[in-house]
């Protein structure tokens, strides 16, 4: 699945429900979801691997377990 800003316009309750459905589908179907989002808190909460892109190129990939503060890492890379 490729999801581009999938929760834009959703209220907080629906956001959580949406992500629970995505997690179930990924697990049951043995698939991967690629998410494009500017909402760093959501990415930190729901994603396991994080890639930062700049001008269409991946400049860094993180394992969520190894990132303490995604916003700080983002600022270091992109200034």
DSSP file (Angstrom, degrees, kcal/mol; ACC not computed):
  #  RESIDUE AA STRUCTURE BP1 BP2  ACC     N-H-->O    O-->H-N    N-H-->O    O-->H-N    TCO  KAPPA ALPHA  PHI   PSI    X-CA   Y-CA   Z-CA
    1    1 A X              0   0    0      0, 0.0    33,-3.0     0, 0.0     2,-0.5   0.000 360.0 360.0 360.0 139.9    0.0    0.0    0.0
    2    2 A X  E     -a   34   0A   0     31,-0.2     2,-0.5     2,-0.0    33,-0.2  -0.985 360.0-171.4-117.9 121.0    1.2    3.5   -0.7
    3    3 A X  E     -a   35   0A   0     31,-3.5    33,-3.0    -2,-0.5     2,-0.7  -0.955   7.5-163.3-119.2 120.2   -0.5    6.1    1.5
    4    4 A X  E    S-a   36   0A   0     -2,-0.5    33,-0.2     1,-0.2    31,-0.1  -0.897  77.1 -32.4-108.0 110.3   -0.1    9.8    0.8
    5    5 A X  S >  S+     0   0    0     31,-3.6     3,-1.2    -2,-0.7    -1,-0.2   0.929  81.4 177.6  46.9  55.7   -1.1   12.0    3.8
    6    6 A X  T 3   +     0   0    0      1,-0.3    -1,-0.1    30,-0.3    -2,-0.1   0.691  67.5  45.7 -68.3 -20.8   -3.8    9.4    4.6
    7    7 A X  T >  S+     0   0    0      2,-0.1     3,-2.3     3,-0.0    -1,-0.3   0.340  73.6 134.4-107.5   9.4   -5.2   11.0    7.8
    8    8 A X  T <  S+     0   0    0     -3,-1.2     3,-0.1     1,-0.3     0, 0.0  -0.383  79.8  13.1 -58.6 126.9   -5.5   14.6    6.6
    9    9 A X  T 3  S+     0   0    0      1,-0.3    -1,-0.3    -2,-0.1     2,-0.3   0.376  97.9 124.0  88.8  -4.4   -8.9   15.9    7.7
   10   10 A X    <   -     0   0    0     -3,-2.3    -1,-0.3     1,-0.1     2,-0.1  -0.638  61.6-120.8 -89.0 147.8   -9.6   13.0   10.1
   11   11 A X     >  -     0   0    0     -2,-0.3     4,-2.2    -3,-0.1     3,-0.3  -0.436  36.1 -98.8 -79.3 163.8  -10.4   13.6   13.8
   12   12 A X  H  > S+     0   0    0      1,-0.2     4,-1.9     2,-0.2     5,-0.2   0.826 122.0  52.3 -55.1 -37.8   -8.2   12.0   16.4
   13   13 A X  H  > S+     0   0    0      1,-0.2     4,-2.0     2,-0.2    -1,-0.2   0.928 111.7  45.8 -65.3 -44.3  -10.5    9.0   17.0
   14   14 A X  H  > S+     0   0    0     -3,-0.3     4,-2.9     2,-0.2    -2,-0.2   0.838 107.5  58.8 -68.0 -32.4  -10.7    8.2   13.3
   15   15 A X  H  X S+     0   0    0     -4,-2.2     4,-2.3     2,-0.2    -1,-0.2   0.946 108.1  45.1 -60.6 -47.8   -6.9    8.6   13.0
   16   16 A X  H  X S+     0   0    0     -4,-1.9     4,-2.0     1,-0.2    -2,-0.2   0.915 114.2  48.8 -63.3 -42.7   -6.3    5.9   15.5
   17   17 A X  H  X S+     0   0    0     -4,-2.0     4,-2.0     2,-0.2    -1,-0.2   0.909 109.5  53.3 -62.8 -42.1   -9.0    3.6   14.0
   18   18 A X  H  X S+     0   0    0     -4,-2.9     4,-2.3     1,-0.2    -2,-0.2   0.942 110.0  46.7 -57.2 -49.8   -7.5    4.1   10.5
   19   19 A X  H  X S+     0   0    0     -4,-2.3     4,-2.7     1,-0.2    -1,-0.2   0.844 108.5  55.3 -65.8 -33.5   -4.0    3.1   11.7
   20   20 A X  H  X S+     0   0    0     -4,-2.0     4,-2.1     2,-0.2    -1,-0.2   0.908 109.2  47.9 -64.0 -40.3   -5.4    0.0   13.5
   21   21 A X  H  X S+     0   0    0     -4,-2.0     4,-2.6     2,-0.2    -2,-0.2   0.918 111.4  50.2 -64.7 -43.9   -7.0   -1.1   10.2
   22   22 A X  H  X S+     0   0    0     -4,-2.3     4,-2.8     1,-0.2     5,-0.2   0.936 110.5  49.9 -59.9 -46.3   -3.7   -0.5    8.3
   23   23 A X  H  X S+     0   0    0     -4,-2.7     4,-2.2     1,-0.2    -1,-0.2   0.897 111.4  49.0 -59.6 -41.3   -1.8   -2.5   10.9
   24   24 A X  H  X S+     0   0    0     -4,-2.1     4,-3.2     2,-0.2     5,-0.3   0.929 112.5  47.0 -64.1 -46.0   -4.3   -5.4   10.6
   25   25 A X  H  X S+     0   0    0     -4,-2.6     4,-2.6     2,-0.2     6,-0.3   0.925 112.0  50.4 -62.9 -45.1   -4.2   -5.4    6.8
   26   26 A X  H  X>S+     0   0    0     -4,-2.8     5,-1.8    -5,-0.2     4,-0.6   0.922 116.6  41.6 -58.8 -45.1   -0.4   -5.3    6.8
   27   27 A X  H ><5S+     0   0    0     -4,-2.2     3,-0.5    -5,-0.2    -2,-0.2   0.951 118.0  44.0 -69.3 -49.8   -0.2   -8.2    9.2
   28   28 A X  H 3<5S+     0   0    0     -4,-3.2    -2,-0.2     1,-0.2    -3,-0.2   0.865 122.3  37.5 -65.9 -37.5   -2.9  -10.4    7.7
   29   29 A X  H 3<5S-     0   0    0     -4,-2.6    -1,-0.2    -5,-0.3    -2,-0.2   0.461 103.7-126.6 -94.1  -1.9   -1.9   -9.9    4.1
   30   30 A X  T <<5 +     0   0    0     -4,-0.6     2,-0.2    -3,-0.5    -3,-0.2   0.938  64.7 136.7  53.1  50.9    1.9   -9.9    4.9
   31   31 A X      < -     0   0    0     -5,-1.8     2,-0.4    -6,-0.3    -1,-0.2  -0.575  51.6-121.6-118.1 178.4    2.3   -6.6    3.1
   32   32 A X        -     0   0    0     -2,-0.2     2,-0.5    -3,-0.1    -5,-0.0  -0.944  13.4-148.4-123.3 145.8    4.1   -3.3    3.6
   33   33 A X        -     0   0    0     -2,-0.4     2,-0.5   -31,-0.0   -31,-0.2  -0.969   5.4-158.9-114.5 130.3    2.6    0.2    3.8
   34   34 A X  E     -a    2   0A   0    -33,-3.0   -31,-3.5    -2,-0.5     2,-0.5  -0.943  15.0-164.7-106.5 124.5    4.6    3.1    2.6
   35   35 A X  E     -a    3   0A   0     -2,-0.5     2,-0.6   -33,-0.2   -31,-0.2  -0.934  13.6-162.9-118.2 129.3    3.4    6.4    4.1
   36   36 A X  E     +a    4   0A   0    -33,-3.0   -31,-3.6    -2,-0.5     2,-0.3  -0.951  33.5 143.8-106.6 121.6    4.1    9.9    3.0
   37   37 A X        -     0   0    0     -2,-0.6    -2,-0.0   -33,-0.2   -33,-0.0  -0.997  50.2-152.5-157.5 152.1    3.3   12.4    5.7
   38   38 A X  S    S+     0   0    0     -2,-0.3     2,-1.3     1,-0.1     3,-0.1   0.370  75.6 100.0-101.1  -0.6    4.5   15.7    7.2
   39   39 A X    >>  -     0   0    0      1,-0.2     4,-1.9     2,-0.1     3,-0.5  -0.697  51.6-177.4 -90.9  90.9    2.9   14.8   10.6
   40   40 A X  H 3> S+     0   0    0     -2,-1.3     4,-2.8     1,-0.2     5,-0.2   0.841  77.4  57.0 -61.8 -36.9    6.1   13.6   12.4
   41   41 A X  H 3> S+     0   0    0      1,-0.2     4,-1.7     2,-0.2    -1,-0.2   0.879 108.6  47.8 -63.2 -36.4    4.3   12.6   15.6
   42   42 A X  H <> S+     0   0    0     -3,-0.5     4,-2.3     2,-0.2     5,-0.3   0.903 111.4  49.8 -69.6 -42.2    2.1   10.3   13.6
   43   43 A X  H  X S+     0   0    0     -4,-1.9     4,-2.2     1,-0.2    -2,-0.2   0.925 111.2  49.5 -61.8 -45.3    5.0    8.8   11.8
   44   44 A X  H  < S+     0   0    0     -4,-2.8    -1,-0.2     1,-0.2    -2,-0.2   0.874 114.6  45.7 -61.4 -37.2    6.9    8.2   15.0
   45   45 A X  H  < S+     0   0    0     -4,-1.7    -2,-0.2    -5,-0.2    -1,-0.2   0.869 126.0  23.3 -75.6 -37.8    3.8    6.5   16.6
   46   46 A X  H  < S+     0   0    0     -4,-2.3     2,-0.3    -5,-0.1    -2,-0.2   0.617 103.5  78.5-112.0 -14.3    2.8    4.2   13.8
   47   47 A X     <  -     0   0    0     -4,-2.2     3,-0.1    -5,-0.3     0, 0.0  -0.694  49.6-162.2-102.6 152.1    5.7    3.5   11.5
   48   48 A X  S    S+     0   0    0     -2,-0.3    16,-2.7     1,-0.3     2,-0.4   0.742  82.4  33.0-100.3 -29.5    8.6    1.0   12.1
   49   49 A X  E    S-B   63   0B   0     14,-0.2     2,-0.4    15,-0.1    -1,-0.3  -0.974  71.3-160.2-126.7 144.1   11.1    2.4    9.6
   50   50 A X  E     -B   62   0B   0     12,-2.7    12,-3.7    -2,-0.4     2,-0.4  -0.987   5.0-170.0-130.6 127.6   11.4    6.1    8.6
   51   51 A X  E     -B   61   0B   0     -2,-0.4     2,-0.5    10,-0.3    10,-0.2  -0.962  11.6-149.8-116.3 133.6   13.0    7.6    5.5
   52   52 A X  E     -B   60   0B   0      8,-2.9     7,-3.1    -2,-0.4     8,-1.2  -0.894  17.0-164.7-102.6 129.6   13.6   11.3    5.1
   53   53 A X  E     -B   58   0B   0     -2,-0.5     2,-0.4     5,-0.3     5,-0.2  -0.846  12.0-171.0-115.0 149.8   13.4   12.6    1.6
   54   54 A X  E >  S-B   57   0B   0      3,-2.5     3,-1.3    -2,-0.3    -2,-0.0  -0.962  77.1 -14.1-139.7 121.0   14.6   15.8    0.1
   55   55 A X  T 3  S-     0   0    0     -2,-0.4     3,-0.1     1,-0.3    -1,-0.1   0.887 130.9 -49.3  53.0  44.5   13.8   16.8   -3.5
   56   56 A X  T 3  S+     0   0    0      1,-0.2     2,-0.4     0, 0.0    -1,-0.3   0.486 116.9 106.6  81.7   3.7   12.6   13.3   -4.3
   57   57 A X  E <  S-B   54   0B   0     -3,-1.3    -3,-2.5     0, 0.0     2,-0.5  -0.942  71.3-122.3-120.0 138.1   15.7   11.5   -2.9
   58   58 A X  E     +B   53   0B   0     -2,-0.4    -5,-0.3    -5,-0.2     3,-0.1  -0.641  31.6 173.8 -74.1 123.3   16.0    9.4    0.2
   59   59 A X  E     +     0   0B   0     -7,-3.1     2,-0.3    -2,-0.5    -6,-0.2   0.617  63.8   8.9-107.0 -16.5   18.7   11.0    2.3
   60   60 A X  E     -B   52   0B   0     -8,-1.2    -8,-2.9     2,-0.0     2,-0.4  -0.942  55.8-157.7-162.9 140.9   18.5    9.0    5.5
   61   61 A X  E     -B   51   0B   0     -2,-0.3     2,-0.3   -10,-0.2   -10,-0.3  -0.987  16.9-168.6-122.4 133.3   16.6    5.9    6.7
   62   62 A X  E     -B   50   0B   0    -12,-3.7   -12,-2.7    -2,-0.4     2,-0.5  -0.898  23.7-132.8-119.7 146.9   16.0    5.3   10.4
   63   63 A X  E >   -B   49   0B   0     -2,-0.3     3,-2.3   -14,-0.2     4,-0.5  -0.890  28.3-131.5 -89.3 128.4   14.8    2.3   12.4
   64   64 A X  G >  S+     0   0    0    -16,-2.7     3,-1.3    -2,-0.5    -1,-0.1   0.833 104.7  60.5 -52.5 -36.3   12.2    3.7   14.8
   65   65 A X  G 3  S+     0   0    0    -17,-0.4    -1,-0.3     1,-0.3   -16,-0.1   0.737 105.5  48.5 -64.9 -21.9   13.8    2.0   17.8
   66   66 A X  G <  S+     0   0    0     -3,-2.3     2,-0.6     2,-0.0    -1,-0.3   0.438  93.9  85.5 -99.7  -0.2   17.0    3.9   17.2
   67   67 A X    <   +     0   0    0     -3,-1.3     3,-0.2    -4,-0.5    -5,-0.0  -0.898  45.8 177.5-107.1 119.9   15.5    7.4   16.8
   68   68 A X  S    S+     0   0    0     -2,-0.6     2,-0.3     1,-0.3    -1,-0.2   0.849  80.7  14.8 -85.8 -36.6   14.9    9.3   20.1
   69   69 A X     >  -     0   0    0      1,-0.1     4,-2.0     2,-0.0    -1,-0.3  -0.838  60.6-172.6-143.9 100.6   13.6   12.5   18.5
   70   70 A X  H  > S+     0   0    0     -2,-0.3     4,-2.8     1,-0.2     5,-0.2   0.880  88.2  55.2 -63.0 -39.7   12.6   12.4   14.8
   71   71 A X  H  > S+     0   0    0      1,-0.2     4,-2.4     2,-0.2    -1,-0.2   0.906 108.1  49.4 -61.6 -40.8   12.0   16.2   14.6
   72   72 A X  H  > S+     0   0    0      2,-0.2     4,-2.1     1,-0.2    -1,-0.2   0.915 112.3  47.4 -63.3 -43.8   15.6   16.8   15.9
   73   73 A X  H  X S+     0   0    0     -4,-2.0     4,-2.0     1,-0.2    -2,-0.2   0.903 111.3  52.3 -63.2 -41.2   17.0   14.3   13.3
   74   74 A X  H  X S+     0   0    0     -4,-2.8     4,-2.4     1,-0.2     5,-0.3   0.920 109.9  47.8 -60.4 -46.4   14.9   16.0   10.6
   75   75 A X  H  X S+     0   0    0     -4,-2.4     4,-2.1     1,-0.2    -1,-0.2   0.879 109.2  53.9 -65.3 -38.5   16.2   19.4   11.5
   76   76 A X  H  < S+     0   0    0     -4,-2.1    -1,-0.2     1,-0.2    -2,-0.2   0.906 114.7  40.8 -61.3 -41.3   19.8   18.2   11.5
   77   77 A X  H  < S+     0   0    0     -4,-2.0    -2,-0.2     1,-0.2    -1,-0.2   0.882 129.0  26.3 -76.3 -39.0   19.5   16.8    8.0
   78   78 A X  H  <        0   0    0     -4,-2.4    -2,-0.2    -5,-0.2    -3,-0.2   0.466 360.0 360.0-109.5  -2.7   17.5   19.5    6.4
   79   79 A X     <        0   0    0     -4,-2.1    -4,-0.2    -5,-0.3    -3,-0.1   0.501 360.0 360.0  64.5 360.0   18.5   22.6    8.4
